[in-house]
Every structure is written in structure tokens, then in C-alpha cells.
Amino acid sequence: MPRVLLIEDDPSVREGVELGLRRRGHELRAVESGEAGLAALGEFRPDLVLLDLMLPAMNGVQVCRRIRETSQLPIIMLTARGDDFDVVVGLEAGADDYIVKPARTEVIEARIRAVLRRLAEPTGRGGTEIHGELAVDRAGLSVTKAGQRVLLAPSELKLLLHLSASPEQVFSRQQLLEYVWEHSYHGDARLVDACVRRLRQKVEDVAGSPRYIQTVRGFGYRFGPLG
């Protein structure tokens, strides 16, 4: 079972999530501050982080950014509100998904499994594809730009793999949401848009003038043309 690091300052939430996930077989470390969470990363070596957005001192956004400086470890944000500002800030800091508290254990478990599947599922044809300066290694699940490794979070990697597998094909936000995040209902397009913005910052020369991840206004996104 996946090893989960829970960073949550509310004792009742922390104890409830910890108890629920332990009952489902997860090995779990629960801490109450961002500083303690960062310290636990190297020692505990989790497979995924559940990270509260509204932490004291070092908040969840700051913790997420610190993790993303060196790691593509999956991160799910926990937020007490579905407020646009809170959610978007968390996603743009590098979170792969978010859950609004309070949430049932089965919901948390489902999101954990969905995020981790992004690192384990077959990615279609193998080999390395060259798109200008961008090289996408589907078998090795790695991306380089001009020979330099590009560190991508799980959602960013799966989104790039999906778009680049069908150059010029336009995908709606809902199609991408269902494929990458496995949200089959009419879901939250902010997940897609925030992930695209992060991906552009990493693979484009100029994020505001994208060469690879193109916007199709009123519909969604496509890969290319590369020109």
C-alpha cells in the first residue's frame, strides 16, 4: 500500500484521516506543521503527500513549492474551502489535485489511487519522440529540453504524454480532466488550466507564447504545431 505523509494542523482532521487510511492498510506519518513535513520527507520517504493548504507559519503553498524544487512526488492539497483563490494558488504551486474538507476516507483513498496511477499506467507506444528541443521518453517516463531533464509532477507528465501522443488533435478540458485526473463528472476545469500553466513554464521558451501546448479558444488544448 502507498506510504502517505499527512501534513495537517487541525488535530480532529489529522486524527480522522490518519485512522481512516491506516484502517485501509496505508503506512502513514502524520505531522502538524510544514517544517515537520519537510523534515519527514527524507526519513519517511512517502509515495504521496496530503498537504493542508492553511498551515500556520509555513503554509501549504510554501511547502508545496519547496517540495517541487527537487521532487515530482505526488501532492494532494486539502482545503477547508472550495474558494477559487485558495484552489488556484494551491494548484499553481504544484499540487496534482485537491480535496475540500471534510471528506470521507473513501474519497481520499480514491484520489490517492488516481494520482498514483499516473505514474504506473502504460503510456502507449514506447521510444523517444523528438519535438524540436523537446524529447519525450514514453518508456522511461522522462522529458528533456535541449538535453536538460525537465522535472514534471505526475499530472504534468501525464498531460504532456497524452497531448503529445496525438499532435494537432484538440482535447476539451473535460476530456483532459477525465483522462488525467479521472474525474468522470462535469469537473473542475481549474485543474486542467493550472496544470497547463505549470507545464508551459517548464517546457516553453516563453510561457505566454507557447510553441508546444496550444490553446484552442472556447474548447481546450492541443499539442503543436511546432513550426
N, C-alpha and C positions, 0 to 999 in steps of 0.2 A: 504494500500500500504506500502511496506517496507520503513523504515526510513534509509536514506543514509547519511553517513558522507563523504564529499568530501574534501580531503587534496591535494591541488594543488596550486603552487605558481604563475603560469602563469595566469594573470588576464583574458586574452581572452579565454583561455581554461576553466578556472573556471566558468566564466560567461556563456559560451556556454553550458557546461554540466549542470550547475545549472538550466538554463532556460529550457533546453530540458526535464530534468527529472521532474521539477515542473509541466510542461505542461502535463505530463503523470500521474500526481497525487501523486508523491512522496513527502513526507516531507523530506526536505534536509537542512543540515547545511554545509556551505562551509567555509573552513579556508585556510590560505595561508602558514602555517608552520607546521612542525612535532610537535613542542611543543604545538601549539594551538590545533592540532588534538588530542593529548593525553589528554589534559585538557578537551576537549569536550566530550570524551568518557563517563565519568561518569554522566555528566549533561544531554547530549542529548540522550544517550542510543540507538545508531543506531542498525539496523538489519544487516548492511553491511558497509564496508569501501571501498571507491575508493581512492587509495593511489598513488600519483605521486612518481615515483622512484627517480627522480633527484631534490630533495628539497634542499634548502640551509641549512646550519648549520646541523641540524639533518636530514639526508637523509631518503628516503623511506625504505631502508633496515633496518636502525636502528629503525625506527618507527615500522615496521612490527615485528621485534624481540621483542621489548618492549611489544607490544600487545600480542604476542604469549606466553610470560612468564606467563600470567594469564588467557588468554581467547582463546576460539575457534571461536571467531567472524569471519565471512567470510570476506576475504580481496581479492580485485581485484587490481592488480598493473596497473598503467598507465605509459607507457614508450614511449618516443619520437622515440625510435629506436627498431627494432626487433633484435638488436645485440645479439649474443649468450651469451656473458658475462653478459650483463645487465639482460637479461631474466632469465638466470640460477641463478644468485645471488639473484634476487628477489624471485624466486620460492623456493630456498633453505632456504630463510629467513622465509618462512612460508606462502607465498601467495597461494591462491587457484586457481587463474587464472590470466591472464594478457591481456591487450588490448593495441595495438600500436596506438598512437595518430598520426594524428587526426582520430577520429572515430565518425560515425553517432550515433545519440541518440538511434535509434532502435537496433544498435549493442550492445551498452552499456546496454540497457534495457534487451536484450535477455540474455546477460552474467549474469546480476544480477539475473534474474529469474532462470537461470540454476543452479547457485551456491546455491541459497536459497532452491531449490527443493531437494538438497542433504540432507537437514535437515528435510524435511517434507514427503518424499515419504515412502510408506510401504517398509519394508526391508525383506519381505518373511516370513518364519516361525518365530514364536516367541520363547521365552525362552532364557536361557543362555547356551551357548556352552563352554565346557572346553577343552582347547588345551594346555596341560602341565600347565605352570604357567599362561597362558593367558585365561581370561574369557571374552567372547563376549556376551553381553546382547543385543539381537536384538530388543526386545520390548522397553527397556529403552535407546537404542542408547548410550550405555556406554561400556567402556573396562577397565578391571583391569588386572594388572600383579602382581602376588604374593600378592594379596589382596589390592594393591595400585592403585588408579584411574590413568588412563593414559589419559592425555588431548590431544585430537586429533582435528585438524582442520576439517571442513566439507569434504574436498576432501580426506583427510587421512582416515577418518572414513568410507566413502562410499567405498573407495578402499578396505579397510580391510574387510568390510562386504561382498563385492562381491567375493573377493578371498576365504575367509573362508567358504562361503556357498557351495563351490564345491572343497573340498580338493583334491589335486592331478591333477585337471584339469588345463591345460595350457591355458592361455589367451594371445593373442598377444597384443602389445602395442596399435594397432589401435582399437581392441575390447574394451580395457580398456578406451581408450580415448573417444570412442563413448558412453560407459555406464556411466562413472563417470563425464566426462566433457561435454557430449552431443555435441561434435564436430564431425559431421557426415562426413565431408570432410576428405581427407587424411591429417590428422592434425599433430600437433606438439608433437612428442614423448618426448620432453624435459619435458612436463607437467607430464607425467607418471613417467619418470625416477627420476625427482626431488622429486615427491611425495613419491615414493618408498624409496628413501634415507632418507627422513624425518621420514617416518613410521618405518623404521628399527632402526633408532636412538632411537625411543621411545619404541618399543616392543621387540627388540632383546637384548640378553645379550651382544653380540659382533656384532656390525653393519656389520663389514667386514666378519663375518662368520655366515650368517643368518640361523636361525633354522626354522622360520616361512615363511618368504617371500623369496622364492627361485627364482633365475634367471635361465631361460632356454635360453641358449646362442643362439643368432640368431633369437629368436622368441619373448619371453616375460617373463611372470612370472606365478608362481603357489604358492599355499599355502601348505606347508609341503614338504616332510614327517617330522614328528615331532620327531620320534625316541626316 
